[in-house]
Amino acid sequence: DIVLAHDSFTQQGGAERVFSAMRELFPESFVYTLVKDKDYAFKAMDGKVITSPLQGLYNVYPHFQHLFAFIPVVLKFWKPKPAKLLLSSSSSFIKALKKSAGQIHINYCHTPTRFLWIDPEHAYKEIPSVLHPFARAYFSWMKRWDLKAAKSVNFFIANSQEVQKRIKQIYNRDSEIIYPFIDTAFWKPTTSQKQDYFLIAGRLQYAKGLDVVVKVFNDLGWPLHVIGTGRYETELKKMAKEN
């Protein structure tokens, strides 16, 4: 008797790929998520995915990063169906999902909430400067809310030694490491002629710190290939030199 949960299905990132593997283990379980994009790739999950009341607002205004202020309120009153085990995949909010009586909550943590604890300066790039004073006050309150949410988790799983260290430092909780899988059907040794360049791939977002990588390679002049797309793509292209 298991229910699954994930922060949101608005993009196809690493966390979503890990969740897809979790879903394969429990294909009949219901999946709870804050919002789901209508173009999201996991069409086979449609009948089992239950979204929060925030979905209606997201349908009108599909910019999830601007709806964070509503999430604590939504999670306070939204409660999934009773089950013996809640298995969540999270890098931010869904660990605060309300538990039913006697339920065990295991959280696979990709990182403690990044914009609160790890690199808050990137969050301010998403917010108009006139709202920064309000954002600082709200983020201060949200840190306390996030710490309280972490206390409701019975067991943490970390995806790496670094995340295990963050969970201990920020939430003062122990965790077990289960490394993400590798898709060996996709990633294979190359048989083509060796080429000398560096490669970085991923979603081009502020929080990924790709601006630092590009600036370093601008200074070094070494060849760098960047693979990905995202909100930061145009700025990174303007920043990058010919190499």
Secondary structure, 3 states (H helix, E strand, C coil): CEEEEECCECCCCHHHHHHHHHHHHCCCCCEEECCECCCCCCHHHHHHEEECCHHHHHHHCCCHHHCHHHHHHHHHHCCCCCCCEEEEEECCCHHHCCCCCCCEEEEEECCCCHHHHCCHHHHHCCCCHHHHHHHHHHHHHHHHHHHHHHHCCCEEEECCHHHHHHHHHHHCCCEEECCCCCCCCCCCCCCCCCCCCEEEECCCCHHHCHHHHHHHHHHHCCCEEEECCCCCHHHHHHHCCCC
